[in-house]
Amino acid sequence: MPFSRVIGNDIVRMESEFYNSNTVSYKNTVKASQIIDFSQYGTSKELNEMGEGYPVLRLNEFNYSFISHPDKYCSLLDIDAYHGLQLKKDDVLICRTNGNPKFVGRSAIVPKDYDYAFASYLFRIRPNRKYINSATLVAFLNSKYGRLEIEKYSMVGNQANFSPAKFREISIPVFSKDLNTDFFIYCIWHMFFFYSCHTFYHYCVTTFLGLPLFLGAFSAFAFSVCSIIANFQSALILIFSFLPWQFFLEIPLPDANI
């Protein structure tokens, strides 16, 4: 690696992997620093599983490109800190650090306002809709093209790290207004099926497993039905909440020189 290439680069990195990594060139790009209006780290305070305090979202609750209900809570947040961390519609949550480099940079969209805070190994951003909407940004970051950018700019050691500062350095293609709109519509449609599947599944489990014990002869059937419903739910989530996003993973991006 010629040293002139290192010092001639806008971003000085000494790892050879940074310069030898796979990249995709695009006709029209912006740096991520240009497309975000806001970024914020989550709380690093201790969490509990007793339901005490405020619910705090973690990477564990990323469900494909959406979020589910937090399993842990924090009783150490004061009301002001909690309000400052509440998730808002169109927030994009991104995994900041993890022992597995493949997990850093994973993202999920917040489709509506939630009474959840979020943990410190995540950060959130709000994109400037002039350039890109939240649904399109999440689709790009979770695509193979987004992964190339994330893996190039991540810092990898004992813990892989993709901080807001590193996020600002990645290149993001400028997508057409029509494509931004299409992904927004996809997001709404998939969100409806995703949460409908979850609601339907939990309703069925509660109904069948909440039957009186004297119906013991019916219990085996009830568990079988729940198992079928669970598999049905997984299939629906795969089809409606994940598969369409896969188009983004395989089809060459518009205006991309690959």
N, C-alpha and C positions, 0 to 999 in steps of 0.2 A: 504494500500500500504506500504510494508516494506521500511523503509528509506534506508536500505542497497541496495535495487534495484535502488533507485534514485541516490545515490552517486556512485554506481558501473556502471552506464550507461555512455557511452562516451559523451552523450549530457545531461547536467543537466537541467531538466525541473521540475517544482514543481506542474504543473497541473495534476490531476489524469486522465483527459481525454487523455493526451498524452500516458499514460501507459495502459489505458483500451481501446484504440481505436482499431478498426478492422484492421488487417494487413494480408498480404499474404507473405508467405515465399517462396523464390526462391532458386534454386540450385546454381545459379551463378549470382551475382549482383555486381554492382559497386556503389559507392557513386557518386552523381551528380557532386561533385567537381572534379571528375576524368575525366568526359566526356566533360567538356566545355573548350574551348580555350579563351573565351571572354565573358564578361557581362557588361551591361551599363544601367544606368537609362536614362529616357527621359527628356524632358524639362519641367520645372515647370513655365515657363513664361506664361503670360496671353494670352488667345486665343481670336479670334474674328470670327464673321460669315460674315464679309464683303468681304472676299476674299483678305484681305490685308496681304502681307507677304508670308510666306512659308506654304504649307499644312502640318498639324500635325495630325497624326493618333491617334485615341483613342479606347477604348474598344468598343464603339458604332459601330465602323467600322469592328469589328470582325464578319465575316460572315461564320458561321460554323467553319471550320478549315482554312479558307482563310481570306483575307482582301479585303475591298472595298475602294472606294475613300474617303478621309477625307472630312468632312463637315466644319471643322474649320481650321483657319490659325493663324500664329503668325508673327507679324511684328516687334517683339522685339529681334529676333535672328539675330546676325551678321553672315556674310557669313561663317566664320570659324566654329562657333557653329553649323550652319545648315549642313555644309558638314560632321561634326563629328557625326551628328544624322541621316544622310540619310540611308534609309533602303537598305540593300544589299541582293542579292540572298542567300537563305538558312538561313537567320536570323530566329530565333524563338522568337516571341513576347509573353510575359507572363503577365497576369494581376497581379500587385503587391498588390494593396489595393482597397477595396470596402466595402461599408456598408453591402453588402450581402456576407456572407462567401462562398456561392456557386459560386460566380463569381471569387474569387481570384484563381490564378493558371490556369485559362483558357488560352489556347494558340492558336496561329495561325502561319502558315508558311508564309514566304515571298518568293514567287516562282520566283521572278526576281528582278533586281534592280529597285527601285522607287525613284522619287524625293520627297519623303515624309520624314518629321521628325516624332517623336513620343512623346507622352505626358508622364509626370513623373509618373503617376500611372501605367505605363507599364515598363517593363524592357526587354532587349533583350539579348539573348545568341547565341553563335555559337558553336554547338557541334563538338567534335573531331570525324571525320568520322571513325577513327580507332575503335571506340566503337559503334557508332550509328549515323545514318544520321538524318537530320532535320525532314523528313516526319515521320519516325518511332518514333522519340521523341515526336512530336506533337500528333500522334495517341495514344501513351502511356499516356501522360499527360491528354488527354481529355477522356480517357477510365475510367471505374469504378475502375480499379486497380490503375491507376495514381491518381484518386481522393482520394483514401484511403491514399496514401502517402502525398498528398498535405494537406488534412484535418488534418492529424496527426501532421504535422510540422508547420502549419499555427498558427499565434498568433491571437486570437480572443478577441476583446474588443468592443468599440463603432465602430471601423473600423477593419475589418479583414485584416491581413497583411501576405503576403507571399513574403518576400524579396529575393534578390539574395543569401543572407547568408543562409536563410532557404531552398532555392532551393538546395543549395550545400549539405544539410544534408539528402535529400531523397535518397532512394535506387532505382536503375533502373536495371531491368533485362538485362543481356547480351544476345542479340538476335543474331541468326545466320546470316551469310552474306547473305544467300538466302532470309531470311525474311526482312532484311534491303532493299534488292533490290526490293522485291515485293512491299513494301510500297512506295518506290521511284517511281516505275512505276504507282501505284495507284494514287499517288499525281499528276503526270504529266497528267494522263488521266482525273482525276476529275477536275483539274484546267482548262483543255481545255473546258470541258462541262460547268463548272461553269461560266467562263467568256464569253463563247459563248452565254449562256442563257441570261446573263445580257445585252450583246451587242444587241442581237436580240430583247429583250424586249424594250430597250430604242430606238432602230431604229423604231420599230412599233409605239410606243407612239408618237415620234416626227413626224412620217409620218401622222398618223391619226389626231392627235390634232393640227397639223400645217396646216390643210386644210383651204381654204378660208371660211370666215364666211357665204358667200352667199349660201354655201352648208349646210344650217341649217337643212334641212330635213334629211341630212345624218349624222348629229352630234350624234343622239341617237344610231345609228348603230355603229358609230365610237367608242363611249364610251363603247358599249357592246363588241366590238371586243377587245379593249384594256383590258377590264376586263377579258375576256377569256384568252388573252395572258398572263396577269399577273398571273392568276391561273396556266396556262400551265408552265410558267417560274418557279413558286414555286415548282410545281410537279417535273420538271426536275432537279432543284437544289437538291430537297430532294433525288431523285433517284441517280443522278450521283455525287453529291458533298458531300453527308452526309451518305446515307445508307451503302455503302461499309465500311466506317469507323466504322459503328456500329458492324461489325463482331468482331472488337477488343474489343468492350464493353461487349460482351456476351460469346465469346468462351474462355475457359481457356487458359492462356498463355503457350507457350512451356516451359518446364522445371520448371513449377510452382507447388509447393505443396500447394494445396488449401484445 
